[in-house]
Amino acid sequence: MIAPLQFNKLPKWKIFILLYIFNLSKNLMESKFSSFSFILFRVCFWIAPHWDDLWLNYLKLLYKKSKFRKAALLYKKSIYLSPTFSTVHKLGEFISKRGNLNDSFHREFINLIKDNELRTMVFSLCKSKELYHPSKFWLYHLVFNIIQIELNGIENFKRSVNKNYFGWSHHEDIISQIETILSNFTVNESEIFNNIDKKVLSTNQMKEDLTDDGWRDYVRLVILLYKFSSSKDDENLFSSVKESTLGNPILVDIDEAKISQDLPNTIFEINTFTKYLKNDERKKLNVIELGAGHGRIGHTMLQKYTNMKYTIIDIPPALFISQWYLSNSFEDKKVFKFRDFDDWDSVKDDFETSDIRFLLPHQVEMLPDKYFNLFVNISSMGEMVKDQIENWFFHIDRCTEGIFFLKQYSDLENSFDSINISKSDYPASSKWQTLSDKTNPLFSSFFETVYRIN
């Protein structure tokens, strides 16, 4: 992976040469001899190929020379060094903070996307109103996650991209969740661990993100999530749904089942909002989810509720992943795949007869009023800017007659867009009825609110 240079691991003569050439390269970047910097940077890469400052300064040189195609290729190459690692890359941060979806770098990057369907989705997003373009936070992840898909394959997305879709891989997040669950749930951990196969604890499946001790904490978290969610499963979802192996998930053997952190989190969330559905709503569920990640909510609900229509609105590559995942998971269901359209009437019949539908964000404007009876949004609005949040609350109110489930960070600092989004920034209508509003008992950094919209 790209990392700060560890000088104690290099001979002193190499350090001297490296720093001399590196500083000379940076000085030449600002002079009329900047072309010589390219040669000097290549020498530096030969000496210290994983040094993050070297990659970043070379990227800056490419930007200065308007060599955006080379910059896009450089960024892709930097991810190659560690394609499943989930931390923020300095190069991506530099690119997204200075850019937008239609700038020269991103145009060159989009042209390099190998998959035609994914590239078409991104081009369609580019043509939409800026209000529906990704924030700088999600612009970073759009590029980073596309590169991860190309490197690891979509068939392995649960070991790479999914770490950005409510799939926790940072040790501090794992510990925080464990502490939250133990404060809300009485459990005999030693008894649980005595029944766990020791191979599960010793086989670290997340070595890029976690130490062996961190992996044992991850196993501990998955077990606690499973036990807690099982105790709250009024919908009996655990008995009727299965964890999918599509996407190559990181699974833990529990009670003769293979479970990842996705399934217990999803089952707990579904139980949280379905208890407020009226009988007539249950009989004919029409669900829309904004920012669905890989489609874990839909995957679970489609197994349980046979009388359901499910719509995802998202940006690529998330929309591309969820479309692949759900289409392959439910081959017997009719799917309205993403497409460009200019008005509702041109797609109405096909949309309404489909069980699963996929849309880009700007296409919400063409959906009819009061069309859905359940709207779900989990951990994606906090990473938007405020005018985007306000716009989505307008459409949630317009499109929904029924339940709205909102789960977000209580307070989130977005350094990419230089904003802080807190719970008070979500402009719920005074006409909405608040049915439940509490701190999430699985992760105290989140709040979860259930509204009824009439």
Beta strands, then each sheet from edge to edge (+ up, - down):
strand 1: 252-254
strand 2: 257-259
strand 3: 285-290
strand 4: 308-313
strand 5: 335-336
strand 6: 356-359
strand 7: 372-378
strand 8: 400-409
strand 9: 411-414
strand 10: 419-422
strand 11: 433-439
strand 12: 446-453
sheet 1: 1+ 2-
sheet 2: 5+ 6+ 4+ 3+ 7+ 8+ 12- 11+
sheet 3: 9+ 10-
end
